[in-house]
Amino acid sequence: MAHILVIDDDADIHFILKEFFTHEGHLVDSAGDGKAGLRLVECNRYDLVITDVIMPEMNGLEVITAIKRNFPDIRIVALTGGTPKIGKDLLLSTANLMRADRVIAKPLDLKTLKAAVNEVLSN
């Protein structure tokens, strides 16, 4: 069992991922933006953070940078669907360069996400 934090500004994503990974046997917390997510990371021990890249307050790239600098043992899976101005491929490449352990494009496929999470947690 892993302790997972989901950071995403979409409440539906929180609900779906929390239900899915709880059913898989993990303990799951969630936050609606990067600042709230980092506050949780500072107060709890997480094995994995699943973060959206495009969010208000603090985006996922800033979250990845802060976590990798201050909590290098936490694994990170970055998600994005991109924006009309910035394509998801560019954002996913950037997250990968910033040392996210896995990057996944939205819309989410739960099988793909589950496989990525299992792989990241086993390393």
N, C-alpha and C positions, 0 to 999 in steps of 0.2 A: 504494500500500500504506500502510495506517495501522497505528499501534501502539495496540492496544485493551486495556483492562483490564476484566475482568468481575469484579464484586464481588457475591457471592451466597452465602448460607449453605447452599444446596442443591447438593451435589456433582454431581448429574445436570445441572443448569443449566450448571455450569462445563464439563462434558464436551461437552454438546451445542453450546453457543455457541463453545467453543474449536475444535471440529471444524468447525463451520459456517463461521465467519469465517476460519479458517486456509485452508479450501478456497476461500474467496473471495479469497485472496491477502493477507490481513492477518496481522500478528504479534500473537498474543493471549496475555496473561498472565491469571491469575485469583487471587482472594483469597476466603477464606471468611467474612470479616466486615469491617466498616468500618475498624476500626483497622489490620488487616493491609493493607487496600487503600490507606489513606493512607500507610502506610510505603512501599509500592511507588511511589506517586505522588511521594513525596519523593525517591526514588532513581532514577527513570526518567523518560523523556520520553514522555508519552502524548498521542495526538491525541483519544482518546475514552475515556470511562469509561461502562460500562453497569453500573448499580447497582440492586440490589433496594432497596426502601424498608424492609421489615421484616426486621431482622437482629439477632442478639445483639451484645453489646459496644458497637457504635456503629451506629445505624440510618442508612439511606440519606439521610434529611433532614439529618442531621449531616454526612454525607459531602459532600453537595451544597454545604452552607454552607462547609465548610472548603476545598473545591476552588475554588469561585467566589471566595472571599476570597484564597487564596494562589496559585492557578494559574488565573487568569481565561481563559486561552486554551484550556484543556481543555474540550472539548464533553462534555455529559452526557446520557445517555438513562436515565431512571428507570423501573423496572418494579415492579409490585406486584399482588398478588391480594387485598390487604386482609387484615383479620382479622375474626373474629366480632364484635368490638366496634367496629371502625373500618372502614367500607366502603372499597373500593378507589377509588371516585370521589373521596371526600374526600382520601385520601392522594395520588392523582394530581394533584388540584387544588393541594394544598399543595406538592408537588414542582415543579409548574409555576410557582407563585408564588415559589418559592425559586430560580428561573431555570434549572431543568433545561431543556435545549434541546428535548427531546421526552419525553413520558410515554406509557407503554404498559401496558395491563392484561394481567395473567396470567389464564388460561393463554396462553402465548406462541404467536403465529403467526409462524413464521420469515420468511414473505414480508413481513409488515407490519414486523417488526423490521429486516429487510434494507433495505427502502425507507426507513425512518426513519434508519438508520445512514448510508446513502448520501446522503440529503438533508442531514443534519447535517454530514457530512464535506465536502460540496461548498460549504457556506456559509462 
